[in-house]
Amino acid sequence: MVLGKLASLAGALAAAGCKGDVKNKTFRLEFPTTREQTRAVAGRSDLGEVWKIIMFAEPVRFTRLGETIEAFGYEALTLADFGEAHTGKYAMRATLRKGYTGGPPGSATEYVVDVEDVRLVTKLVAPRAAQGKRGILPGEVVVRGIPDGEIQGIDDRYLIELPAKTNIHVLVSPLPERYPFKLSVTREGAPLPLSYEDCTHRFETASGGVYELRVLPAGGPVPREPASYSLNVVWGEASSQGDLNSGDVQWRDVRASPGAGAGH
């Protein structure tokens, strides 16, 4: 099969509305990968039938127009048919330029980030986890099936290594307005404040290292419950493709037992 990978502009992304001093701007970083690079991340020649690729990178900053900096991005592959997840880290040269998009001269220009020399530099490794916990990779799509009648017993703990001073995004599906799973994050036992914005839970890392994500069921009665949930952890700007967990969540009606309390 043709390896799936993100359709990306081969070297440029417009940063809409960017005018004035570039020192006060951030610019989205997008980068292309080759089939050979994706195969190297996957460690196999095909992805199977059910998979997802998530590409993500922190926004980049420049001090002046025409400056070239070293930048980093990530390609995460979750291969359901093989029960595997892989995340590769890429280095590249990024240059801020002024692009021309048509119209009268000088009236339709915008900043663009050109990238070149995109190279795979390492594959990330999930943290080792004690019994009852699971190590996961950045960008990995975790799909957790929930057998009928077992949702109230959920106490799932995931370990993930994250960089320092980074705004982390955790996407949990179904979204809280459909079923309010409880999510918490700790670093060496200390809880971190979580916010919720644009359909993702967010927190800031102070130091690099292993963080623990804990997923618990809703604390009160609900009319229906999901037959599974999924989560993934990224930072910066992310894009994805693939059909892993792309369908609607399957739901079950909840029938409370006679005499059940509010917490059942």
C-alpha positions in Angstrom: 0.0 0.0 0.0 1.1 3.6 -0.3 2.3 4.8 3.0 0.0 7.4 4.5 1.6 10.6 5.5 0.4 14.2 5.9 0.0 16.2 2.8 2.1 19.2 3.7 3.3 22.1 1.7 6.8 21.1 0.7 8.4 24.1 2.2 6.1 27.0 3.1 3.2 27.8 5.4 1.6 31.2 5.5 1.3 32.9 8.9 -1.8 34.9 8.3 -1.9 38.4 9.6 1.7 38.6 10.6 2.9 42.1 10.2 5.3 44.3 12.0 8.2 43.2 14.3 8.8 39.5 13.8 10.5 39.2 17.2 7.0 39.4 18.7 5.5 36.7 16.5 5.3 33.0 16.5 5.0 31.0 13.2 3.5 27.6 12.6 6.0 24.9 11.6 5.0 22.4 9.0 7.4 19.9 7.3 7.3 17.2 4.7 8.4 13.6 5.3 9.3 11.0 2.7 8.0 7.5 2.4 11.4 6.2 3.4 11.4 8.3 6.5 8.0 7.2 7.5 9.0 3.5 7.0 12.1 4.2 9.2 9.9 5.5 12.0 7.5 2.5 11.6 10.2 -0.1 11.3 8.1 -1.8 8.6 7.2 -1.3 5.0 3.4 -0.7 5.4 1.1 0.6 8.0 -1.6 -2.1 7.8 -5.3 -1.3 7.3 -6.1 0.7 10.5 -3.7 3.5 11.5 -3.2 7.1 12.3 -0.3 9.5 11.8 -0.1 12.7 13.9 2.4 15.4 12.9 3.2 18.1 15.5 5.7 20.8 16.3 6.0 23.9 18.5 5.6 27.3 16.8 8.9 28.8 15.9 10.3 32.3 16.5 12.7 34.4 14.5 14.5 37.6 15.3 14.5 39.0 11.7 13.3 38.3 8.2 15.6 35.9 6.4 16.9 34.3 9.5 17.5 30.5 9.5 17.2 28.5 12.7 17.2 24.8 13.6 13.7 23.5 14.3 12.2 20.2 15.4 9.0 18.3 14.7 7.5 14.9 15.4 5.8 12.2 13.4 3.8 9.7 15.5 2.4 6.5 14.0 -0.2 4.3 15.7 -0.6 1.0 13.9 -3.6 -0.8 15.2 -3.2 -4.0 13.1 0.2 -4.6 14.7 -0.5 -3.2 18.1 2.4 -0.8 17.7 3.1 2.9 18.2 6.2 4.8 17.0 7.2 8.4 17.3 10.1 10.0 15.3 11.8 13.3 16.0 12.9 15.3 13.0 15.4 18.2 12.8 15.3 20.7 10.0 16.4 24.2 8.9 13.6 26.8 9.0 13.9 30.2 7.3 11.5 33.1 7.6 10.8 34.8 4.2 8.3 37.2 2.7 6.1 35.4 0.2 4.0 36.9 -2.6 0.5 35.6 -3.2 -0.7 37.6 -6.2 -2.4 40.9 -6.7 -0.8 44.4 -7.1 2.8 44.4 -6.1 3.2 44.9 -2.3 -0.5 44.4 -1.6 -0.7 40.7 -1.1 2.4 39.5 0.8 2.7 37.4 3.9 5.4 35.7 5.9 6.2 32.1 5.1 8.4 29.6 6.9 10.5 27.6 4.4 11.9 24.3 5.6 14.8 22.2 4.2 17.1 19.4 5.2 14.3 17.6 7.0 16.0 14.6 8.7 15.0 11.9 11.1 17.3 12.2 14.2 15.8 9.8 16.7 12.9 7.6 17.7 11.3 8.2 21.0 11.0 5.5 23.6 8.0 5.1 26.0 8.8 5.1 29.7 9.0 1.9 31.6 5.9 1.4 33.6 5.2 -0.7 36.8 2.3 -3.1 36.9 -1.0 -1.2 36.6 0.4 1.6 34.5 1.3 1.9 30.8 4.0 3.9 29.1 3.0 5.8 26.0 4.6 8.0 23.4 3.9 11.6 22.4 1.3 11.5 19.6 0.3 7.9 20.2 -3.4 7.3 19.9 -4.5 5.1 22.9 -7.8 3.4 22.4 -9.2 1.9 25.6 -12.2 -0.5 25.2 -14.7 -0.5 28.1 -16.7 -3.7 28.6 -20.4 -3.4 29.6 -20.7 -2.7 33.3 -17.0 -1.9 33.9 -16.8 1.8 33.4 -17.0 2.7 37.1 -14.0 0.5 37.8 -11.7 2.5 35.4 -8.6 3.9 37.0 -6.1 4.1 34.1 -2.6 5.5 34.5 -0.3 6.4 31.7 3.3 7.5 31.8 4.8 9.8 29.2 8.0 11.6 28.8 7.6 15.3 28.0 9.9 18.3 27.4 10.4 21.2 29.8 8.5 24.5 29.6 6.0 23.3 27.0 2.3 23.8 26.7 0.9 20.2 26.5 -2.4 19.3 24.9 -4.3 16.1 25.8 -7.2 15.2 23.6 -9.7 12.8 25.2 -12.6 11.4 23.1 -15.5 11.5 23.8 -15.3 15.1 24.7 -16.3 16.1 28.3 -19.6 17.5 27.2 -20.6 14.0 25.9 -19.1 12.0 28.8 -17.1 13.8 31.6 -14.1 11.5 32.2 -11.9 12.9 35.0 -8.3 13.6 33.9 -5.5 14.5 36.2 -1.7 15.0 35.6 1.1 14.6 38.1 4.9 15.0 38.1 6.7 13.0 40.8 3.4 12.8 42.7 2.6 16.6 42.6 -0.6 17.5 40.7 -0.4 20.1 37.9 -3.2 22.5 37.1 -5.3 21.6 34.0 -7.3 23.9 31.8 -9.7 23.0 29.0 -9.7 25.0 25.7 -10.5 24.2 22.1 -11.5 20.7 22.9 -8.2 19.8 24.6 -7.0 19.6 28.2 -3.9 21.7 28.7 -1.1 22.0 31.2 2.4 23.5 31.3 5.5 21.5 32.1 8.1 23.1 34.3 10.8 20.5 33.8 11.4 17.7 31.3 10.8 14.1 32.4 8.1 11.5 33.0 4.5 12.7 33.8 1.6 10.5 34.8 -1.9 10.9 33.3 -4.8 9.4 35.2 -8.2 8.7 33.7 -11.2 8.1 36.0 -15.0 7.7 35.2 -17.6 10.5 35.6 -18.3 11.1 39.3 -22.1 11.1 39.0 -24.9 9.4 37.2 -25.1 9.7 33.4 -27.8 8.6 31.0 -25.4 6.7 28.8 -21.8 5.6 28.7 -19.2 5.1 26.0 -17.9 1.7 25.0 -14.4 3.1 24.7 -12.3 6.2 25.0 -9.2 7.4 23.2 -6.5 9.9 24.1 -3.4 11.3 22.6 -0.8 13.8 23.9 0.9 16.4 21.7 2.3 20.0 21.9 2.3 22.9 19.6 0.3 22.6 16.4 -0.9 19.2 15.2 -2.4 17.6 12.1 -3.5 14.0 11.5 -4.7 11.6 9.0 -5.8 7.9 9.0 -8.9 6.1 10.1 -7.9 4.8 13.6 -10.8 5.7 15.9 -12.3 8.0 13.3 -15.8 6.7 13.6 -18.5 7.6 16.1 -18.1 6.5 19.7 -20.4 3.5 20.5 -22.8 4.3 23.4 -24.8 2.2 25.9 -27.8 3.3 27.9 -27.2 3.3 31.6 -29.8 1.5 33.7 -29.4 2.2 37.4 -29.9 -0.7 39.8 -32.9 -0.4 42.1 -31.8 1.5 45.2 -28.5 2.6 43.6 -27.0 5.8 45.1 -26.0 8.9 43.3 -22.5 7.7 42.8 -23.6 4.6 40.8 
